[in-house]
Structure formats: structure tokens, C-alpha cells
Amino acid sequence: MCSIKSKSKWKIGWGFTAACNMNCSFCYSKSVRKDSEEVSLETAINFIEQNNTFITSINYGTGECTLSKNWFILIDYIRQNYPSIEQALTTNGSLSYV
């Protein structure tokens, strides 16, 4: 994985997983998600390690991140090691069932 050197700060939209527990007729990514794989935890942590100085915030979306055990590990890792990175979640409501 490469690190991008830049002076700008990043606000990242991250599709960590394509998993979803819904089957909405209006879903914009349903056909693409079925063939997609989850980002590995190792890859995600490596990306954060190499680029944390550029990242101001991350919003997780695309799939339903709360279905991934690795996502919970990742957000905790970022919170513990890089508390200045703000994290947010776009969800279909599954978080209320966790």
C-alpha cells in the first residue's frame, strides 16, 4: 500500500464493507455489492497508519458497517490511537440492534 504525500487534509468517505441486511428496491449499490469483498482489517489499519496525519474525518457507508466485526475493531483502533480523527456512520438503522 502506498502513502500519498500532501499538505491538504482529507475528509474520507469509506465503504468499509459491502454487506447489507436489507434488500431495498431503490438501493444504488445492490448489484455491485454482491460481488464485493470487505476491506481487510490489516489493509484498513495500514492505510490509517500511513495517512493519519492527513485525515480529519471518516464517514463509513456504502454497506452496513455494523454487520462487520472488523469494523468495530477498526473504529476502536482509530479512536484509541488517533483521537483527532472524527468518525461517523451512515447506517440503515442496524446500529440500534447491536
C-alpha positions as CSV (number, residue, x, y, z in Angstrom):
1,M,0.0,0.0,0.0
2,C,1.4,3.4,-0.9
3,S,1.2,6.6,1.1
4,I,0.2,9.8,-0.6
5,K,2.1,12.8,0.5
6,S,0.1,16.0,0.5
7,K,-0.3,19.2,2.6
8,S,-4.1,19.0,2.3
9,K,-6.4,17.4,4.9
10,W,-8.8,14.7,4.0
11,K,-12.4,14.0,4.8
12,I,-12.8,10.4,3.8
13,G,-16.0,8.6,2.7
14,W,-15.1,4.9,3.3
15,G,-17.1,1.9,2.0
16,F,-15.5,-0.5,4.5
17,T,-17.9,-3.3,3.8
18,A,-20.5,-4.1,1.1
19,A,-22.5,-6.4,3.5
20,C,-26.1,-5.3,4.0
21,N,-29.0,-6.9,5.8
22,M,-31.7,-5.1,3.7
23,N,-32.9,-5.6,0.1
24,C,-34.2,-2.1,-0.7
25,S,-35.6,-1.7,-4.2
26,F,-34.1,1.8,-4.5
27,C,-30.6,0.8,-3.4
28,Y,-28.0,2.4,-5.7
29,S,-25.3,-0.2,-5.0
30,K,-27.1,-3.5,-4.7
31,S,-25.9,-5.0,-7.9
32,V,-22.3,-4.0,-7.2
33,R,-22.3,-5.1,-3.6
34,K,-23.0,-8.7,-4.2
35,D,-19.6,-9.2,-5.8
36,S,-17.6,-7.0,-3.5
37,E,-15.3,-8.1,-0.7
38,E,-14.8,-6.4,2.6
39,V,-11.6,-4.4,3.1
40,S,-9.3,-6.4,5.3
41,L,-8.6,-5.1,8.8
42,E,-4.9,-5.2,8.0
43,T,-5.3,-3.1,4.9
44,A,-7.5,-0.6,6.7
45,I,-5.1,-0.2,9.7
46,N,-2.1,0.1,7.3
47,F,-4.0,2.9,5.4
48,I,-4.6,4.7,8.7
49,E,-1.0,4.2,9.9
50,Q,0.4,5.6,6.7
51,N,-2.0,8.5,6.2
52,N,-3.3,9.6,9.7
53,T,-1.6,13.0,9.6
54,F,-3.8,13.9,6.6
55,I,-7.1,12.6,7.8
56,T,-9.5,14.9,9.7
57,S,-12.6,12.7,9.4
58,I,-14.0,9.4,8.2
59,N,-17.6,8.7,7.3
60,Y,-18.3,5.0,6.9
61,G,-21.1,4.0,4.5
62,T,-22.0,2.0,1.3
63,G,-22.7,-1.2,3.1
64,E,-23.9,-1.7,6.7
65,C,-20.7,-1.5,8.6
66,T,-22.3,-2.7,11.9
67,L,-22.5,-6.2,10.3
68,S,-18.7,-6.4,10.3
69,K,-16.8,-7.4,13.5
70,N,-13.7,-5.9,11.9
71,W,-15.3,-2.5,11.6
72,F,-15.8,-2.3,15.3
73,I,-12.1,-3.2,15.8
74,L,-11.1,-0.6,13.3
75,I,-13.1,2.3,14.8
76,D,-11.8,1.4,18.3
77,Y,-8.3,1.3,17.0
78,I,-8.6,4.7,15.4
79,R,-10.3,6.2,18.5
80,Q,-7.5,4.9,20.8
81,N,-4.6,5.8,18.5
82,Y,-5.8,8.8,16.6
83,P,-8.5,10.5,18.6
84,S,-8.3,13.7,16.5
85,I,-9.8,11.8,13.5
86,E,-13.6,12.3,13.7
87,Q,-15.6,9.2,12.8
88,A,-19.2,9.0,11.6
89,L,-21.5,6.3,10.2
90,T,-24.2,6.3,7.6
91,T,-26.4,3.4,8.5
92,N,-29.7,1.8,7.6
93,G,-30.6,1.6,11.3
94,S,-28.9,-1.7,12.2
95,L,-26.8,0.0,14.8
96,S,-29.9,0.1,17.1
97,Y,-29.9,-3.7,17.1
98,V,-26.2,-4.1,18.0
